[in-house]
């Protein structure tokens, strides 16, 4: 069982930045993608960004150019740098792991591809 623990959420004003972190317990998969999801109306989780273990990345159109996903393999930690935050970015952000997927494939497939999910961290952006 892989444990994922998010941190770094908070409250900011529009235009400001936040960096989310996700610490993963040790795991070994030949191929995997990690990513960030956020809660949207209808109790769904929308894919924000993914990265796979060969460094490919994929982003939702709504965050391209503003958010950057990265991973420190030595620390087993996933990051999401969020710049130019807008009120519509307000949500609970979840870290997730999809064994067996590449980044774009995982983002396109959606939350069902991700076997492991963290507890989430709240991001609130005020205007």
BALOBA-1460 file (C-alpha; in Angstrom, 3 decimals):
// residues 127
<rec num="1" residu="x" x="0.000" y="0.000" z="0.000"/>
<rec num="2" residu="x" x="1.485" y="3.347" z="-1.069"/>
<rec num="3" residu="x" x="0.890" y="6.304" z="1.240"/>
<rec num="4" residu="x" x="0.613" y="9.812" z="-0.231"/>
<rec num="5" residu="x" x="0.673" y="12.873" z="2.016"/>
<rec num="6" residu="x" x="0.029" y="16.340" z="0.605"/>
<rec num="7" residu="x" x="1.102" y="19.657" z="2.090"/>
<rec num="8" residu="x" x="1.450" y="23.293" z="1.071"/>
<rec num="9" residu="x" x="-2.151" y="24.341" z="0.644"/>
<rec num="10" residu="x" x="-3.393" y="27.663" z="1.976"/>
<rec num="11" residu="x" x="-5.206" y="30.909" z="1.281"/>
<rec num="12" residu="x" x="-3.828" y="33.460" z="-1.183"/>
<rec num="13" residu="x" x="-5.026" y="36.378" z="-3.274"/>
<rec num="14" residu="x" x="-5.548" y="36.246" z="-7.019"/>
<rec num="15" residu="x" x="-2.258" y="36.506" z="-8.882"/>
<rec num="16" residu="x" x="-0.203" y="34.968" z="-6.078"/>
<rec num="17" residu="x" x="1.563" y="31.607" z="-6.007"/>
<rec num="18" residu="x" x="1.587" y="28.401" z="-3.964"/>
<rec num="19" residu="x" x="3.631" y="25.229" z="-4.128"/>
<rec num="20" residu="x" x="2.060" y="21.921" z="-3.187"/>
<rec num="21" residu="x" x="4.129" y="18.928" z="-2.116"/>
<rec num="22" residu="x" x="3.275" y="15.243" z="-1.927"/>
<rec num="23" residu="x" x="5.481" y="12.825" z="-0.032"/>
<rec num="24" residu="x" x="5.125" y="9.225" z="-1.201"/>
<rec num="25" residu="x" x="6.109" y="6.134" z="0.754"/>
<rec num="26" residu="x" x="8.674" y="3.994" z="-1.082"/>
<rec num="27" residu="x" x="7.347" y="1.986" z="-4.017"/>
<rec num="28" residu="x" x="8.645" y="0.306" z="-7.156"/>
<rec num="29" residu="x" x="6.808" y="0.137" z="-10.447"/>
<rec num="30" residu="x" x="8.407" y="-0.363" z="-13.842"/>
<rec num="31" residu="x" x="6.237" y="2.453" z="-15.147"/>
<rec num="32" residu="x" x="4.023" y="4.908" z="-13.311"/>
<rec num="33" residu="x" x="2.514" y="8.357" z="-13.412"/>
<rec num="34" residu="x" x="1.924" y="10.693" z="-10.499"/>
<rec num="35" residu="x" x="-0.461" y="13.562" z="-10.676"/>
<rec num="36" residu="x" x="-2.611" y="16.218" z="-9.080"/>
<rec num="37" residu="x" x="-6.380" y="16.266" z="-9.147"/>
<rec num="38" residu="x" x="-8.840" y="18.789" z="-7.746"/>
<rec num="39" residu="x" x="-12.423" y="18.560" z="-6.629"/>
<rec num="40" residu="x" x="-14.991" y="20.156" z="-8.942"/>
<rec num="41" residu="x" x="-18.776" y="20.601" z="-8.673"/>
<rec num="42" residu="x" x="-20.653" y="17.363" z="-8.909"/>
<rec num="43" residu="x" x="-18.216" y="15.702" z="-6.505"/>
<rec num="44" residu="x" x="-15.865" y="14.844" z="-9.366"/>
<rec num="45" residu="x" x="-12.093" y="15.032" z="-9.414"/>
<rec num="46" residu="x" x="-10.588" y="16.896" z="-12.365"/>
<rec num="47" residu="x" x="-7.071" y="16.076" z="-13.545"/>
<rec num="48" residu="x" x="-4.713" y="19.049" z="-13.230"/>
<rec num="49" residu="x" x="-1.264" y="17.727" z="-14.159"/>
<rec num="50" residu="x" x="0.634" y="14.460" z="-14.391"/>
<rec num="51" residu="x" x="4.254" y="13.345" z="-14.677"/>
<rec num="52" residu="x" x="5.596" y="9.886" z="-15.408"/>
<rec num="53" residu="x" x="8.794" y="8.149" z="-14.405"/>
<rec num="54" residu="x" x="10.603" y="9.111" z="-17.611"/>
<rec num="55" residu="x" x="9.792" y="12.798" z="-17.149"/>
<rec num="56" residu="x" x="6.890" y="13.318" z="-19.522"/>
<rec num="57" residu="x" x="4.314" y="15.805" z="-18.290"/>
<rec num="58" residu="x" x="0.719" y="16.600" z="-19.186"/>
<rec num="59" residu="x" x="-1.533" y="19.479" z="-18.117"/>
<rec num="60" residu="x" x="-5.195" y="20.397" z="-18.178"/>
<rec num="61" residu="x" x="-5.854" y="23.295" z="-20.572"/>
<rec num="62" residu="x" x="-7.082" y="25.428" z="-17.684"/>
<rec num="63" residu="x" x="-3.662" y="25.439" z="-15.983"/>
<rec num="64" residu="x" x="-1.215" y="25.347" z="-18.893"/>
<rec num="65" residu="x" x="1.348" y="28.107" z="-18.608"/>
<rec num="66" residu="x" x="0.502" y="28.733" z="-14.938"/>
<rec num="67" residu="x" x="1.141" y="25.423" z="-13.161"/>
<rec num="68" residu="x" x="4.272" y="23.275" z="-13.267"/>
<rec num="69" residu="x" x="4.488" y="19.683" z="-12.058"/>
<rec num="70" residu="x" x="7.814" y="18.192" z="-11.020"/>
<rec num="71" residu="x" x="9.188" y="15.293" z="-9.031"/>
<rec num="72" residu="x" x="12.265" y="14.731" z="-6.897"/>
<rec num="73" residu="x" x="12.932" y="11.020" z="-7.290"/>
<rec num="74" residu="x" x="15.584" y="10.990" z="-4.576"/>
<rec num="75" residu="x" x="13.060" y="12.298" z="-2.055"/>
<rec num="76" residu="x" x="10.067" y="10.476" z="-3.566"/>
<rec num="77" residu="x" x="8.247" y="13.791" z="-3.532"/>
<rec num="78" residu="x" x="5.895" y="15.303" z="-6.088"/>
<rec num="79" residu="x" x="5.410" y="19.066" z="-6.459"/>
<rec num="80" residu="x" x="2.930" y="21.408" z="-8.086"/>
<rec num="81" residu="x" x="4.062" y="25.002" z="-8.523"/>
<rec num="82" residu="x" x="0.970" y="27.144" z="-9.016"/>
<rec num="83" residu="x" x="1.458" y="30.681" z="-10.303"/>
<rec num="84" residu="x" x="-1.042" y="33.378" z="-11.251"/>
<rec num="85" residu="x" x="-3.692" y="31.705" z="-9.130"/>
<rec num="86" residu="x" x="-7.310" y="32.645" z="-9.806"/>
<rec num="87" residu="x" x="-10.447" y="32.239" z="-7.684"/>
<rec num="88" residu="x" x="-11.579" y="29.404" z="-9.954"/>
<rec num="89" residu="x" x="-8.511" y="27.448" z="-8.838"/>
<rec num="90" residu="x" x="-10.020" y="27.221" z="-5.349"/>
<rec num="91" residu="x" x="-10.454" y="23.548" z="-4.525"/>
<rec num="92" residu="x" x="-9.149" y="20.571" z="-2.597"/>
<rec num="93" residu="x" x="-6.054" y="19.278" z="-4.394"/>
<rec num="94" residu="x" x="-5.218" y="15.567" z="-4.284"/>
<rec num="95" residu="x" x="-1.987" y="13.778" z="-5.061"/>
<rec num="96" residu="x" x="-2.368" y="10.450" z="-6.870"/>
<rec num="97" residu="x" x="-0.333" y="7.566" z="-8.267"/>
<rec num="98" residu="x" x="-1.200" y="5.522" z="-11.365"/>
<rec num="99" residu="x" x="0.946" y="2.412" z="-11.744"/>
<rec num="100" residu="x" x="1.497" y="1.363" z="-15.332"/>
<rec num="101" residu="x" x="0.660" y="4.658" z="-17.047"/>
<rec num="102" residu="x" x="2.467" y="7.376" z="-18.963"/>
<rec num="103" residu="x" x="1.657" y="10.990" z="-18.094"/>
<rec num="104" residu="x" x="-0.728" y="11.929" z="-20.915"/>
<rec num="105" residu="x" x="-2.433" y="8.561" z="-20.879"/>
<rec num="106" residu="x" x="-3.063" y="8.900" z="-17.155"/>
<rec num="107" residu="x" x="-4.440" y="12.449" z="-17.436"/>
<rec num="108" residu="x" x="-6.698" y="11.494" z="-20.349"/>
<rec num="109" residu="x" x="-7.979" y="8.396" z="-18.531"/>
<rec num="110" residu="x" x="-8.799" y="10.365" z="-15.393"/>
<rec num="111" residu="x" x="-9.091" y="9.454" z="-11.761"/>
<rec num="112" residu="x" x="-9.944" y="5.803" z="-12.464"/>
<rec num="113" residu="x" x="-6.346" y="5.247" z="-13.586"/>
<rec num="114" residu="x" x="-5.002" y="6.213" z="-10.180"/>
<rec num="115" residu="x" x="-4.851" y="3.373" z="-7.680"/>
<rec num="116" residu="x" x="-3.602" y="5.534" z="-4.829"/>
<rec num="117" residu="x" x="-4.919" y="8.897" z="-3.652"/>
<rec num="118" residu="x" x="-3.875" y="11.241" z="-0.832"/>
<rec num="119" residu="x" x="-6.171" y="12.940" z="1.642"/>
<rec num="120" residu="x" x="-6.063" y="16.310" z="-0.097"/>
<rec num="121" residu="x" x="-4.985" y="19.836" z="0.752"/>
<rec num="122" residu="x" x="-7.187" y="22.930" z="0.527"/>
<rec num="123" residu="x" x="-6.272" y="25.803" z="-1.782"/>
<rec num="124" residu="x" x="-8.329" y="28.981" z="-1.503"/>
<rec num="125" residu="x" x="-7.854" y="31.953" z="-3.819"/>
<rec num="126" residu="x" x="-9.665" y="35.210" z="-3.099"/>
<rec num="127" residu="x" x="-10.236" y="37.986" z="-5.587"/>
